[in-house]
Amino acid sequence: MRSSRLGLFVFLSILVLFGSSCNYYNRVVARKNLVDGSEAYKGRKFSDAEAFFRAAVARDPNGETIEGKTAQVFLARTLHSEYIGNRSFSFAESDFLGPKGMALTEKILAQATPLTKWLYTQLSPDTIKQYQNFQSAPTNTDDDVKKRNDLGKSHINQLSTDLNKVISNGQSIYDPARFQGVQLSEFTRQFMASLILRLTRSLVSTAFSWRTPSRTRSKGGLRPRTPSKSIRRRWPSIRLTRALTRRSPAFMRTFSGPTTGSNG
């Protein structure tokens, strides 16, 4: 009886020790990913930084540790910097060079999905005609090939013009029925939710003429207003960074952490 209890005690002790070791290992690996991700971020290699931060988040998806929470903050900042760094929203001919442009036209003309059916209605008759001429152009001689390539370039130029009209008309093309079957990326979903939230608040504030003073006047002059709830909600992230600094100064000296202002 005593031996069985002793065996059970030893088993439970090993189990607890093994679990603690795994947790410690995950935190160490997460810290390494944070360091590597921050170095990539400072080098403006945002795709590499995103991969490192996602790996760190995977070690603690629920953010139960300082490393997990910090990884979530850094990942969000990296995604934001990736978006800000791509400020050129207009399509250019270079976006459709090679077979990519013709493949896009083929998908639109096939009208196999609700999205391509709608995009077909946005193409000008000249764009469709140029594609048809390109497809039927002969390729018997070098001159024929050159003429066919010129037709393809003209079509790509007109295709980019049509798509630029679609994205610059001031209306969102997103509709759940229209995008049925399209797998939206995580960043696209989060970005749409953020835009809707900000737009709704701005519309309500404008409709009722709400104004939030940034500063209040006192007898001694201007003084900052009391931090809002949104600011106070960000204090835990600040405390996390300070805690990391206190716990491991050498770790924090290797990087300063990504900031949204680093991307210009």
Sequence and secondary structure as in RCSB ss.txt:
>XXXX:A:sequence
MRSSRLGLFVFLSILVLFGSSCNYYNRVVARKNLVDGSEAYKGRKFSDAEAFFRAAVARDPNGETIEGKTAQVFL
ARTLHSEYIGNRSFSFAESDFLGPKGMALTEKILAQATPLTKWLYTQLSPDTIKQYQNFQSAPTNTDDDVKKRND
LGKSHINQLSTDLNKVISNGQSIYDPARFQGVQLSEFTRQFMASLILRLTRSLVSTAFSWRTPSRTRSKGGLRPR
TPSKSIRRRWPSIRLTRALTRRSPAFMRTFSGPTTGSNG
>XXXX:A:secstr
 HHHHHHHHHHHHHHHHHHHHHHHHHHHHHHHHHHHHHHHHHTT HHHHHHHHHHHHHHSTT  SHHHHHHHHHH
HHHHHHHHHH    S  GGGGTTHHHHHHHHHHHHT SHHHHHHHHHS HHHHHHHHHHHH   SSHHHHHHHHH
HHHHHHHHHHHHHHHHHTSSS    TTTTTT    HHHHHHHHHHHHHHHHHHHHHHTT    SEEEETTEEEE 
   HHHHHHHHHHHHHHHHHHH HHHHHT     GGGG 
